[in-house]
Amino acid sequence: MTAGIHGDQRLVARLGELLGPRHPVAAAAVVTPEGMRVAGRGTDLDADFEIGSITKAVTGLLYADALTRGEIEPGTSLGDLLPLGDVPAARLTLRSLSTHRSGLPRLPRAARPWRRTVALWRHGTNPYGENLEQLLDQARGVALSRPRPRYSNLGFELLGHALAQAATTTYPELVHQRLATPLELDCFYAPETINQLRPGALQGRSRRGRSRQPWTGEGVGPAGGVRASITSMARFAAAILDGSAPGIAALDPIAPFGAGARIGAAWITIQVKGRPITWHNGGTGGFRSWIGLDRSAGIGVAVLSATAASVDRPGFALLAEHSRGNGR
Protein backbone atom coordinates (compact mmCIF):
# COMPACT_ATOMS: atom_id res chain seq x y z
CA MET A 1 0.00 0.00 0.00
CA THR A 2 1.03 3.62 -0.52
CA ALA A 3 3.17 5.41 2.07
CA GLY A 4 1.80 6.96 5.27
CA ILE A 5 -0.96 9.53 5.48
CA HIS A 6 -0.13 13.14 6.28
CA GLY A 7 -2.25 16.20 7.02
CA ASP A 8 -1.56 18.86 4.44
CA GLN A 9 -2.11 22.61 4.92
CA ARG A 10 -1.97 23.36 1.20
CA LEU A 11 -4.74 20.84 0.64
CA VAL A 12 -6.73 22.47 3.47
CA ALA A 13 -6.42 25.81 1.69
CA ARG A 14 -7.34 24.37 -1.70
CA LEU A 15 -10.32 22.57 -0.19
CA GLY A 16 -11.56 25.89 1.17
CA GLU A 17 -11.17 27.54 -2.24
CA LEU A 18 -13.06 24.79 -4.03
CA LEU A 19 -15.87 24.33 -1.51
CA GLY A 20 -16.44 27.90 -0.34
CA PRO A 21 -18.70 28.78 2.60
CA ARG A 22 -21.41 26.24 1.75
CA HIS A 23 -19.35 23.40 3.22
CA PRO A 24 -18.07 24.47 6.66
CA VAL A 25 -17.40 20.86 7.72
CA ALA A 26 -15.60 18.86 5.03
CA ALA A 27 -12.52 16.78 4.28
CA ALA A 28 -10.48 15.66 1.29
CA ALA A 29 -7.89 13.02 0.46
CA VAL A 30 -5.43 12.91 -2.43
CA VAL A 31 -3.58 9.70 -3.26
CA THR A 32 -0.63 9.74 -5.67
CA PRO A 33 2.27 7.36 -6.31
CA GLU A 34 4.26 9.48 -3.84
CA GLY A 35 1.86 9.02 -0.92
CA MET A 36 -1.42 10.08 0.65
CA ARG A 37 -2.45 13.53 1.86
CA VAL A 38 -5.57 14.40 3.79
CA ALA A 39 -7.20 17.61 4.95
CA GLY A 40 -10.04 18.48 7.27
CA ARG A 41 -12.02 21.71 7.34
CA GLY A 42 -14.01 22.42 10.48
CA THR A 43 -13.29 18.93 11.79
CA ASP A 44 -10.46 16.52 12.49
CA LEU A 45 -9.17 13.73 10.28
CA ASP A 46 -10.94 10.96 12.22
CA ALA A 47 -14.41 12.49 11.89
CA ASP A 48 -17.11 10.09 10.79
CA PHE A 49 -19.08 11.05 7.61
CA GLU A 50 -21.95 9.34 5.81
CA ILE A 51 -20.63 8.42 2.35
CA GLY A 52 -24.09 7.71 0.89
CA SER A 53 -24.14 5.94 -2.45
CA ILE A 54 -20.39 5.45 -2.56
CA THR A 55 -21.58 2.47 -0.51
CA LYS A 56 -22.85 1.01 -3.80
CA ALA A 57 -19.26 1.03 -5.06
CA VAL A 58 -18.28 -0.79 -1.86
CA THR A 59 -20.99 -3.38 -2.55
CA GLY A 60 -19.68 -3.64 -6.12
CA LEU A 61 -16.25 -4.65 -4.77
CA LEU A 62 -17.88 -7.22 -2.49
CA TYR A 63 -19.84 -8.60 -5.47
CA ALA A 64 -16.71 -9.02 -7.60
CA ASP A 65 -14.89 -10.53 -4.64
CA ALA A 66 -17.70 -13.04 -4.06
CA LEU A 67 -17.42 -14.09 -7.71
CA THR A 68 -13.68 -14.69 -7.25
CA ARG A 69 -14.32 -16.72 -4.10
CA GLY A 70 -16.87 -18.88 -5.90
CA GLU A 71 -19.65 -17.95 -3.49
CA ILE A 72 -21.86 -16.75 -6.33
CA GLU A 73 -22.02 -16.72 -10.13
CA PRO A 74 -23.15 -13.84 -12.37
CA GLY A 75 -26.34 -15.79 -13.07
CA THR A 76 -27.13 -16.44 -9.40
CA SER A 77 -30.61 -15.08 -8.73
CA LEU A 78 -31.94 -13.19 -5.74
CA GLY A 79 -34.31 -16.06 -5.07
CA ASP A 80 -31.37 -18.43 -4.74
CA LEU A 81 -30.18 -16.46 -1.71
CA LEU A 82 -33.07 -14.47 -0.23
CA PRO A 83 -36.51 -15.76 0.87
CA LEU A 84 -38.57 -13.86 -1.69
CA GLY A 85 -40.86 -16.65 -2.82
CA ASP A 86 -42.21 -16.91 -6.37
CA VAL A 87 -42.20 -13.21 -7.28
CA PRO A 88 -40.64 -11.40 -10.27
CA ALA A 89 -37.78 -9.94 -8.20
CA ALA A 90 -36.68 -13.42 -7.14
CA ARG A 91 -35.65 -14.20 -10.72
CA LEU A 92 -33.31 -11.23 -11.09
CA THR A 93 -29.64 -12.07 -11.49
CA LEU A 94 -26.98 -10.54 -9.29
CA ARG A 95 -25.14 -9.37 -12.42
CA SER A 96 -28.17 -7.33 -13.53
CA LEU A 97 -28.40 -5.74 -10.11
CA SER A 98 -24.69 -4.88 -10.06
CA THR A 99 -24.98 -2.84 -13.27
CA HIS A 100 -28.37 -1.20 -12.53
CA ARG A 101 -30.02 -3.26 -15.30
CA SER A 102 -32.54 -5.29 -13.34
CA GLY A 103 -35.73 -3.40 -14.17
CA LEU A 104 -36.24 -2.55 -10.50
CA PRO A 105 -37.41 0.98 -9.64
CA ARG A 106 -35.24 3.37 -7.69
CA LEU A 107 -37.48 2.74 -4.67
CA PRO A 108 -40.55 0.51 -4.31
CA ARG A 109 -43.96 2.18 -4.18
CA ALA A 110 -44.59 0.37 -0.92
CA ALA A 111 -41.86 2.53 0.61
CA ARG A 112 -44.02 5.64 -0.08
CA PRO A 113 -41.02 7.65 -1.31
CA TRP A 114 -42.90 10.93 -1.74
CA ARG A 115 -44.17 10.87 1.84
CA ARG A 116 -40.68 10.10 3.09
CA THR A 117 -39.18 12.91 1.04
CA VAL A 118 -41.60 15.40 2.56
CA ALA A 119 -40.77 14.15 6.07
CA LEU A 120 -37.05 14.47 5.32
CA TRP A 121 -37.22 18.05 4.09
CA ARG A 122 -39.70 19.25 6.72
CA HIS A 123 -38.37 17.45 9.77
CA GLY A 124 -34.96 16.01 8.79
CA THR A 125 -36.11 12.46 9.47
CA ASN A 126 -34.35 9.38 8.14
CA PRO A 127 -36.35 7.98 5.19
CA TYR A 128 -34.55 4.60 5.19
CA GLY A 129 -35.20 2.85 8.49
CA GLU A 130 -36.41 -0.56 7.25
CA ASN A 131 -35.07 -3.79 8.63
CA LEU A 132 -34.27 -6.63 6.26
CA GLU A 133 -37.67 -8.32 6.54
CA GLN A 134 -39.46 -5.07 5.74
CA LEU A 135 -37.19 -4.60 2.72
CA LEU A 136 -37.96 -8.11 1.49
CA ASP A 137 -41.69 -7.48 1.89
CA GLN A 138 -41.35 -4.41 -0.31
CA ALA A 139 -39.38 -6.37 -2.91
CA ARG A 140 -42.04 -9.09 -3.04
CA GLY A 141 -44.59 -6.54 -4.23
CA VAL A 142 -42.47 -4.79 -6.85
CA ALA A 143 -43.36 -4.92 -10.54
CA LEU A 144 -40.39 -4.97 -12.94
CA SER A 145 -39.97 -2.71 -15.93
CA ARG A 146 -38.00 -3.48 -19.09
CA PRO A 147 -34.34 -4.20 -18.23
CA ARG A 148 -32.39 -1.08 -19.12
CA PRO A 149 -29.93 1.23 -17.37
CA ARG A 150 -31.92 2.56 -14.41
CA TYR A 151 -30.31 3.60 -11.14
CA SER A 152 -31.86 1.61 -8.29
CA ASN A 153 -31.29 1.96 -4.57
CA LEU A 154 -33.57 -1.03 -4.05
CA GLY A 155 -31.44 -3.13 -6.39
CA PHE A 156 -28.25 -2.52 -4.45
CA GLU A 157 -29.95 -3.02 -1.10
CA LEU A 158 -31.04 -6.47 -2.27
CA LEU A 159 -27.68 -7.23 -3.89
CA GLY A 160 -25.72 -6.50 -0.73
CA HIS A 161 -27.97 -8.60 1.48
CA ALA A 162 -27.80 -11.45 -1.03
CA LEU A 163 -23.99 -11.30 -0.94
CA ALA A 164 -24.07 -11.38 2.85
CA GLN A 165 -26.33 -14.42 2.77
CA ALA A 166 -23.97 -16.17 0.35
CA ALA A 167 -21.19 -15.57 2.87
CA THR A 168 -23.44 -16.63 5.79
CA THR A 169 -23.09 -13.29 7.55
CA THR A 170 -24.65 -9.83 7.64
CA TYR A 171 -23.81 -6.90 5.42
CA PRO A 172 -22.07 -4.88 8.17
CA GLU A 173 -19.95 -7.91 9.04
CA LEU A 174 -19.14 -8.50 5.36
CA VAL A 175 -17.82 -4.92 5.09
CA HIS A 176 -15.86 -5.39 8.31
CA GLN A 177 -14.35 -8.77 7.44
CA ARG A 178 -13.49 -8.26 3.79
CA LEU A 179 -12.68 -4.56 3.55
CA ALA A 180 -12.27 -2.69 6.82
CA THR A 181 -10.09 -5.22 8.64
CA PRO A 182 -7.71 -6.35 5.86
CA LEU A 183 -7.25 -2.82 4.50
CA GLU A 184 -6.84 -1.28 7.99
CA LEU A 185 -9.77 1.09 7.56
CA ASP A 186 -10.16 2.27 11.14
CA CYS A 187 -13.44 4.08 10.54
CA PHE A 188 -15.36 2.33 7.76
CA TYR A 189 -18.59 0.65 8.83
CA ALA A 190 -22.34 0.27 8.22
CA PRO A 191 -24.33 1.10 11.37
CA GLU A 192 -27.85 -0.31 11.52
CA THR A 193 -29.04 1.92 14.37
CA ILE A 194 -28.13 5.31 15.82
CA ASN A 195 -26.79 3.49 18.87
CA GLN A 196 -24.12 1.89 16.68
CA LEU A 197 -22.62 5.23 15.59
CA ARG A 198 -19.00 5.65 16.60
CA PRO A 199 -17.69 8.51 18.75
CA GLY A 200 -16.94 11.35 16.37
CA ALA A 201 -19.94 10.67 14.12
CA LEU A 202 -20.76 14.01 12.53
CA GLN A 203 -24.20 15.61 12.40
CA GLY A 204 -25.21 16.20 8.80
CA ARG A 205 -26.98 19.35 7.71
CA SER A 206 -29.12 20.50 4.80
CA ARG A 207 -27.97 23.19 2.39
CA ARG A 208 -29.70 25.70 4.65
CA GLY A 209 -27.95 24.41 7.74
CA ARG A 210 -30.79 22.40 9.24
CA SER A 211 -29.75 19.28 11.13
CA ARG A 212 -30.62 15.87 9.65
CA GLN A 213 -31.09 12.52 11.34
CA PRO A 214 -28.40 9.91 10.60
CA TRP A 215 -29.33 7.56 7.77
CA THR A 216 -29.01 4.26 9.58
CA GLY A 217 -30.97 1.09 8.88
CA GLU A 218 -30.44 -2.59 8.23
CA GLY A 219 -32.19 -2.49 4.87
CA VAL A 220 -30.39 0.50 3.36
CA GLY A 221 -26.90 -0.62 4.38
CA PRO A 222 -25.63 -1.99 1.02
CA ALA A 223 -26.94 1.00 -0.98
CA GLY A 224 -26.08 3.94 1.24
CA GLY A 225 -25.33 3.00 4.82
CA VAL A 226 -21.53 3.10 5.12
CA ARG A 227 -19.85 5.80 7.21
CA ALA A 228 -16.14 6.59 6.96
CA SER A 229 -13.44 9.03 7.98
CA ILE A 230 -11.34 10.80 5.37
CA THR A 231 -8.29 8.86 6.60
CA SER A 232 -10.06 5.58 5.87
CA MET A 233 -11.22 6.88 2.49
CA ALA A 234 -7.59 7.67 1.62
CA ARG A 235 -6.55 4.12 2.51
CA PHE A 236 -9.55 2.75 0.60
CA ALA A 237 -8.60 4.65 -2.56
CA ALA A 238 -4.93 3.67 -2.20
CA ALA A 239 -5.83 -0.01 -1.86
CA ILE A 240 -7.91 0.13 -5.03
CA LEU A 241 -5.14 1.87 -6.95
CA ASP A 242 -2.42 -0.55 -5.84
CA GLY A 243 -4.62 -3.61 -6.32
CA SER A 244 -4.67 -4.78 -2.70
CA ALA A 245 -8.43 -4.23 -2.29
CA PRO A 246 -10.66 -7.24 -2.98
CA GLY A 247 -12.94 -7.24 -6.00
CA ILE A 248 -10.96 -4.84 -8.19
CA ALA A 249 -12.72 -6.22 -11.27
CA ALA A 250 -15.77 -4.25 -10.14
CA LEU A 251 -14.14 -1.13 -11.59
CA ASP A 252 -13.81 -2.55 -15.10
CA PRO A 253 -16.64 -1.15 -17.26
CA ILE A 254 -18.77 -3.80 -18.96
CA ALA A 255 -21.91 -1.97 -20.15
CA PRO A 256 -23.11 1.47 -21.30
CA PHE A 257 -24.62 3.69 -18.61
CA GLY A 258 -25.95 6.98 -19.90
CA ALA A 259 -24.39 9.37 -22.37
CA GLY A 260 -20.68 8.68 -22.72
CA ALA A 261 -20.46 6.59 -19.55
CA ARG A 262 -19.90 2.90 -18.86
CA ILE A 263 -20.45 0.90 -15.71
CA GLY A 264 -18.85 -2.05 -13.96
CA ALA A 265 -20.24 -3.30 -10.66
CA ALA A 266 -21.59 0.13 -9.56
CA TRP A 267 -18.38 1.98 -10.53
CA ILE A 268 -18.86 4.45 -13.40
CA THR A 269 -16.18 5.25 -15.97
CA ILE A 270 -16.18 8.35 -18.16
CA GLN A 271 -13.66 10.03 -20.42
CA VAL A 272 -12.25 13.31 -19.15
CA LYS A 273 -9.96 15.03 -21.64
CA GLY A 274 -9.24 11.70 -23.26
CA ARG A 275 -8.49 9.84 -20.03
CA PRO A 276 -10.71 7.23 -18.36
CA ILE A 277 -11.84 8.33 -14.89
CA THR A 278 -13.60 5.86 -12.61
CA TRP A 279 -15.84 7.38 -9.97
CA HIS A 280 -18.94 7.37 -7.79
CA ASN A 281 -20.69 9.96 -5.67
CA GLY A 282 -23.06 9.87 -2.74
CA GLY A 283 -25.66 11.91 -0.97
CA THR A 284 -27.83 11.55 2.13
CA GLY A 285 -30.05 13.98 3.99
CA GLY A 286 -27.09 15.82 5.47
CA PHE A 287 -23.97 14.69 3.60
CA ARG A 288 -22.36 14.62 0.16
CA SER A 289 -19.38 12.57 -1.02
CA TRP A 290 -17.28 11.87 -4.10
CA ILE A 291 -14.47 9.48 -5.03
CA GLY A 292 -12.60 9.48 -8.33
CA LEU A 293 -9.67 7.50 -9.68
CA ASP A 294 -7.28 8.00 -12.58
CA ARG A 295 -6.15 4.39 -12.45
CA SER A 296 -3.51 4.62 -15.17
CA ALA A 297 -1.78 7.48 -13.34
CA GLY A 298 -2.23 5.97 -9.88
CA ILE A 299 -4.12 9.03 -8.62
CA GLY A 300 -7.25 9.12 -6.49
CA VAL A 301 -9.29 11.81 -4.76
CA ALA A 302 -12.06 11.66 -2.17
CA VAL A 303 -14.14 14.57 -0.89
CA LEU A 304 -16.57 14.34 2.03
CA SER A 305 -18.92 17.04 3.34
CA ALA A 306 -21.34 17.22 6.26
CA THR A 307 -23.61 19.49 4.21
CA ALA A 308 -26.09 18.29 1.58
CA ALA A 309 -24.64 20.28 -1.34
CA SER A 310 -22.81 18.55 -4.18
CA VAL A 311 -19.04 18.08 -4.04
CA ASP A 312 -18.76 16.46 -7.48
CA ARG A 313 -17.25 19.48 -9.22
CA PRO A 314 -14.58 20.09 -6.53
CA GLY A 315 -13.75 16.39 -6.65
CA PHE A 316 -13.25 16.33 -10.39
CA ALA A 317 -11.23 19.56 -10.16
CA LEU A 318 -8.86 18.15 -7.52
CA LEU A 319 -8.35 14.99 -9.53
CA ALA A 320 -7.58 16.96 -12.69
CA GLU A 321 -5.10 19.20 -10.86
CA HIS A 322 -3.14 16.27 -9.51
CA SER A 323 -3.21 14.43 -12.82
CA ARG A 324 -1.64 17.50 -14.46
CA GLY A 325 0.89 17.61 -11.65
CA ASN A 326 2.00 14.12 -12.58
CA GLY A 327 2.92 15.02 -16.12
CA ARG A 328 -0.55 15.07 -17.66
Secondary structure, DSSP 8 states (H G I E B T S, - for coil): ----EEE-HHHHHHHHHHHGGG-SSEEEEEEETTEEEEEEESS-TT-BEE-TTHHHHHHHHHHHHHHHHTS--TT-BHHHHS---SSGGGG-BHHHHHTT-S---SS-GGG-HHHHHHHHHHH---S----HHHHHHHHHT-----SS----HHHHHHHHHHHHHHTTS-HHHHHIIIIITTTT-SSEE--SSGGG--TTB---B-TTS-B------TTTHHHH--EE-HHHHHHHHHHHHHT-STTGGGGS--EE-STTEEESSS-EEEEETTEEEEEEEEE-SS-EEEEEEETTTTEEEEEEESBSS--HHHHHHHHHHHHHHTT-
